[in-house]
Each structure stands twice: as C-alpha cells, then as structure tokens.
Amino acid sequence: MSERGAEVLEEALSLPPEERAELADRLLTSLDSSPVGQIDALWAAEAEDRLDAFERGEIKTVSADDAFDSASGVKQ
C-alpha cells in the first residue's frame, strides 16, 4: 500500500462504525462494475427510499399474511 493509502486507511479507521461501514460499502461498490453490482446498488437505494418514505408516514403497511395471501391469489 502506498503512503497515501496508509494515511487514508488510518483516517478511515478513526471514523465512527456507521461511517466506516458506509465507506466500506461505497468502496466495494466502486470495485464491482458488473451489472449485478449496479442492480444491487439500485435496489439498496430503492430500499433506503422506501424506508425514508415509511418513516415520513407516506407508505401504509400490510401484514405479512396479507402480503403472502395477495401474492398467492388467496382471497379472505
């Protein structure tokens, strides 16, 4: 590892755990240029958007039973 790389690593290791995890995820994502990696990144962003919308009260929830019944075509 270069001297600059070692400096960056030392600085990164001093970050709080959540920031280190986000940094690691972004670094790994940057290495994966395959379509699967891009799709995973898009789904992760979609999941974050949905969670944010839920937390703002913009999305109504349904029970797992109702979701599975709906998916299987079962009527109650």
N, C-alpha and C positions, 0 to 999 in steps of 0.2 A: 504494500500500500504506500502511496506517495505521502510526503509530509503533509500536504494539503488534505489528503484523505484522512489521515490520522487526526488532524485538527478538527475536521468536520465530525468525525466519529466521536471524539472527546466531547465536543459541544452537544451533539445529538444525545449522548448518554446522560447529559446533565438535565435534559428535559423531563418534565413530569411523565409518568407512564402513558397517559392518554395521548399526549403529543408524540411520544416515541412510537406508539402503535400506529398512529395516523401516518407518520413519516415513513415507517417501515412499509405500510400498505402502499403508499404512493410510490416508493422506490421499487417495490416488487412489481407493481402495475406498469411502471415505466419500462421494465425489462421484458414484459410479455406483450409483444406486438401482434400476437396471433388473434384471429377473430374471436376465439373463445375468451381470451383475456379481455378484449374490448366489450364483449357481450356481458361478461361478469361485472365489469366496471359500470356498464349502463344499468344492469339490474341492481347493483348496490346503490347507485344514485336514485333509482326509482324507489327502492325500499326506504331510503332516507326521506325522499319527498313525501311518500305516503305516511311515514311516521310523523313527520312535521305537520302534515295536514290533520292527522288524527289528534295530535296534541293541541292543535288550534280549534278542535271541535268541528272540523269541516267534513269528516268522514264518519258515517254511522257504522257501528259494528254489528256483526251477526254471530250467533253461537257456532261452534264447530259442527255440532249436529245439523243445524240448519244449512250450513255451507256444504257439508257432505251430502245431505239429502238433495239439495238443489243440484249438485254436480251429478248425482246418480239418477236424477229424474224422479225421485220418490216424492209423492205428494202426501202431506199430512192433513 
